[in-house]
Amino acid sequence: MNAEQDEHWKKTSRLMMIMMALWFFFGYVIHAFVTPLNGIKIFGFPLGFYMAAQGSLIVFVAMLFWFAKAQDKIDREAGVAEDD
């Protein structure tokens, strides 16, 4: 690999690790604290229930869009982007 490809791979790997850390946090860590979070109410629902039922899913969808945009930027900088 040349230096440009190596840099592209480093940026892509870093983005993937960030996304996996966020996924782990919102997929597991938040749900590990459901009982304490249930003391907080949002629209009459316990926060722990809300995070399990809706909150994590909303975050996952937002993460997908953010990841696609960030990866496209990395690809365009390296000159390997897919043309629209």
N, C-alpha and C positions, 0 to 999 in steps of 0.2 A: 504494500500500500504506500502511496505517496503521502506527503504531509497534508495535502488538502483533504484526501479521503480519511486520513487519520483524525483530523480535526472534526470533520463531519460526523464520524462515528462517535467521537467523544461527546459532542453536543447531543447527539441522538441518545446515547446511553445515559447521559445526565438527565435529560428530559424524561426518559423512561423510568429511571430510579425515583425521580420526584413524583411522577404519576403513581407509581406503585406504593410509595410511602403514603400518599394521600388516600389511595384506595384502601390500604390497610387501616389507616386511621379511621376513616368514615365507615368502613365495612366491619371492623372488629373492635377497635378501641372505644368508640362511642357506645357501642352496644354492650360493652362490658360494664358500663356505668349507668345502665338503664334504671336501676332501683333509685340511686340518688337523684337522677334527672327527673324521675316521676314526681318529685316534689314541686317542680316548676310546671305551671299550667299555661298552655297556649290555646286560645279559643276553646277552653274547657277540656282540652285533651292533655294528658301528661306528656311532658317533653320527651321522655324516653320512648313512649309509644309513637309519638310523632316522628322522631328521628328514625325509628325502625320502619315505620310504614311509609313515610314520604320523604323525610329530610335527606336520607342517604341516597335515595334514587334521584332526587333533584341535583344533588352534588355530583353524582356519577354522570348524569347527562351534561352538566356544565363542564365537567372535566373532559368529556369526549370532544366537545367543541373547542375547548382551550388547547387540548393536545393536537388536534388537527391543524389549528391555526399556527401553533408554535412549530410543529414539525414541517409544515409547508414553508415557514420562514427559514428554517434551518436548511431545507432542501434547496430553496431559491438562492440562498447565500453560497451554497456549494455548486450550484449550476446543475442540479439533478432533479429539479422539480418537474412534475407532470404538467404539460400545457393544458389550459382549459379549452 
